[in-house]
Amino acid sequence: FDDTTAELVCRIMGYNKAMSWSIGRKYQFQETSPIRYKDFNCLKSEEVFPLCVYGNDTSQETHDNDVWLWCALPKYNDYRLVCPPGQKQANSNTCVQCSATTYSPEPSESTSCLSCPTNSTSIAGSTHCSCAEGTYMNSDGDECLECPRNSTALNGSTLCTCVGGTYLHSDYRNCVPCPFGTVSHEGSMAVQVNCVPCPKRTTPSKDRTICQKSALDLCQ
C-alpha cells in the first residue's frame, strides 16, 4: 500500500482525494473483524478505473497490517472537511495533527483535540492517550486509575499486574499475599492457583517470590 494506491482507492469510491492513511492496530474491534484482502495495490492508468490487484488468502494475515484510509469528500456546495483520527481542523481546507498531551479518537470536524486525562499523556497525532506507570485506563477509556495495593502497571497499560508474592483475589480488585508455603512471580494476574507450593525441604522467601532451602538444611 502506498500514496498512489490510497489516492486511487478514494477516487474509485467517489471521493475527491486521499487525505491520509496509516497501518496497524488501533481499536479493539479489529480483533473480531474479518480480514478480506491482502497486498492491496493500485496502479496509475489512463482508464476510467485504475488497475487494482490484491490477494484473497488471508489465513496467515494479522491485523497489524490493517490499512486506515481517510478520503476527502467531493467539494459540493455543502462540502465539509472531516479530519481523520489524531487530527483537527486548522481551517476549512486543512487538517493538522493534534499536539502532544491531546488526542482525537474518531473522524471529526472539530477545530480542537481532546485533552488527555489525569495521569496520562500522548505524542503528537495521537488517537488515544497512554496511562503513566502505576496507573491503568478504565473501561470507558477516559480516566487513568491508580493500581490497587500490591499491583503495578507499565506505561500505557489497560490493566495492572500483581507483584511477586501475591495473587489476584477472587473479587478481581485486590492482590493479596500467597498462602503460607507457596510463592508467585511478578506479573501474575491469575487467581490463587498461580501461587505454587515450594518443593520439599524448601520454604518461601519472606516476600514469597522464591523458594529457598529451609533453615534446617542450611545448618547441616
Secondary structure, 3 states (H helix, E strand, C coil): CCHHHHHHHHHHCCCCEEEEEEECCCCHHHHHCCCCCEEEEEECCCCCCCEEEEECCCCCCCHHHCEEEEEECCCCCCCCCCECCCEEEEECCEEEECCCCEECCCCECCCCCEECCCCEECCCCCCCCEECCCEEECCCCCCEEECCCCEECCCCCCCCEECCCEEECCCCCCEEECCCCEECCCCECCCHHHCEECCCCEEECCCCCCEEECHHHHHC
